[in-house]
């Protein structure tokens, strides 16, 4: 497992930082300032973006948090494969009891009409 840098500066050294203008509602301030941040982690190819804050510094912090979460998922060990298990005796008996009840109900329907 590769180690995820603890310091923001060390993580930023592994990333390409791109600033861009946010889009969507928010008016003139959002449309004119380049406060959105996109981080591209070169070793893994993962991307994280933040554009919901008004300042570029706050968006950088949010993007770094998101990138750390993505890296944690990326480097996490895969889940263990599930083994197939057979139903327990009690579960089998309950299922068969339910089938028997339904069969009697259906049988009762066919005896009625003709």
N, C-alpha and C positions, 0 to 999 in steps of 0.2 A: 504494500500500500504506500502510495506516495504521501508525503507529509504536506499538509496544507499550512502555509505560512500564517503565524499568529499575528504578526504586525501588518498593518494596512500598507505600509510602504513596500514591504517585501512582496505582498500579493500584487500590488500595483506594478511592481517591476516585471512581473510575469504577464502583464496584460497590456493590450492596446486600448487606449482610452479615446473615446470619440464623443465630442459634444455636439448636440443638435438642438434644433428648436422643437419645443413640444407642440403637439397638435391637439385639437379638440377644444372644448369650452374653456374659457379663461380670459378671453379678450386680448387687448393689445399687449399687455405685459408678457403673456405666454407666447404670443405669436412673434414677438420681436427679439426676445432674449434667448440665447443658447444655454438654457439651464438644464436641459435633459442630458443624461449621461448614459453611454453604452460602453460596457466593458467586454472585451474579447480575450478570453484566457488562451494564450498561445499553446501551451502544452496539451490541453485537452480539447480545445475548439468550442468550449462552452461560452455562451453569451448571457449577460445580465444587463437589464436596462431599467432605469428609473427616471420618471418625468413628472411625478405627481407633486413635488415640492417646488417652492418658488426659487430656491437658491441652488446653484450648482454644487456647492459644498454638501448640502443636505442630501441632494440626489446622489452624490458620489458615495456617501455613507450607506444609503439604502441599497445602491447597486452592489457595493462590496458585501453587504449582509446577504443579499440574494445570491451572489456568486459563491460565497462560502457555503450556503445551503446546497447549492447545485453541486459543488465539489464534494461535499460530504456524501451526497447521494451517489455521485459518480464513483467515488472510491470505496463505498460501502461493499462488504462482501455480499455475493448473491444469496438470496434466501435458500434455505435447505429445501431439497425436493421432497414433496409430500409422498408418503407411502400409502398405497391403497390399503384400506382396512375393510374387513367384512362386517356386516351388521351384527350387532349382538343378538343373542338368543331372544331377549325380551323384545327388542325392536322387531325381529322377525315374527314373533308370536302376535304382537299387536297388529302388525300389517296383515297377517293372515286372518285374525279375528275380524278386522274391518272388512276384508274382502268377503268373508262368509256372511256378514250382516248385509252387505250390499247385494250379494247374490240372492239371499232370501227375499229382500225387498223386490228385486227384479223378477224373481220367480213368482212372487205374489201378483205382480202386475199382469203377467201372461195368463194366469189361471182365471182371472176375473171375467174378462170380456166375452169370449167366444162361447 
